[in-house]
Amino acid sequence: MQVNQRVRRILALFSATIGSAVVAATLLVGTAGAAQPGDADNIKKAIEARFPGAKVDNVRPAAIPGLYEVFTGSELLYTDPRGDYLLMGPLVDTKTHQNLTSARLSDLNRVNFDTLPLNQAIKVVKGTGARRFAVFSDPDCPYCQALEQTLLSVNDVTMYVFLYPIASLHPQATTKAHSIWCAKDRAQAWTQWMHGKKLPPTVATCAGDPVDSLQKLGDQLHVNSTPTLFFASGRRVAGAIPQKDLEQELSAPAVK
């Protein structure tokens, strides 16, 4: 999975505290009784003040008493009631073995599929096209290409490709994205590039080219890596997931 520079900077800010994780774990129990009404706002202010440039979307009590979850849009961290310590890593329910962090992130990042600007995506239909999903994809992303290989064995889907080149990792990806979008047959151009490394004639830009503006959409949706998939169920998944998992997501009921 690829991570863009913006997220690397934010994670670097938080990672500065990882050396205190063991100390934090021992102190959290001692501070649990200090929780007061309004802790969430105070925690948000404390963390954003101590990590300039970091943005906390929301704070709420975690499953463990005295612990709070801190949602940054792409990451879920944990802290004490005063925001003095941060814990990074999955929170697991030992009774069910469920990864509570992963489940919560999935819930927080749900998107109403029908609100996506699908007119700015390349529409690729296979079979009946009955099962829909969208994907933010970089033309030069090896994980995106791995996903395309998996899709060869998946039937009856409509894929909406949002061209999302990460120039900091792939300097040529933006030019390729523009060329693919401006091709006479975008779906064909996308498929030929991802499966045969054949590009249409290079075109700097064309009317209605959304490639540059999709960077803003990606930021709004907290898309921090490619591929990032959005399903009709509202679920989002980052990474080139196995066929079995992909089939399960595609078969989940659509949410209106």
Sequence and secondary structure as in RCSB ss.txt:
>XXXX:A:sequence
MQVNQRVRRILALFSATIGSAVVAATLLVGTAGAAQPGDADNIKKAIEARFPGAKVDNVRPAAIPGLYEVFTGSE
LLYTDPRGDYLLMGPLVDTKTHQNLTSARLSDLNRVNFDTLPLNQAIKVVKGTGARRFAVFSDPDCPYCQALEQT
LLSVNDVTMYVFLYPIASLHPQATTKAHSIWCAKDRAQAWTQWMHGKKLPPTVATCAGDPVDSLQKLGDQLHVNS
TPTLFFASGRRVAGAIPQKDLEQELSAPAVK
>XXXX:A:secstr
    HHHHHHHHHHHTTGGGHHHHHHHHHHHGGG  TTHHHHHHHHHHHHSTT    EEEE SSTT EEEE SS 
EEEE TTS  EE S  B TTT  BHHHHHHHHHT   GGGS GGGSEEEEETT  EEEEEEE TT HHHHHHHHH
HTT  SEEEEEEE   TTT TTHHHHHHHHHTSSSHHHHHHHHHHH       S  TT  TTTHHHHHHHTT  S
SSEEEETTS EEES   HHHHHHHHHS    
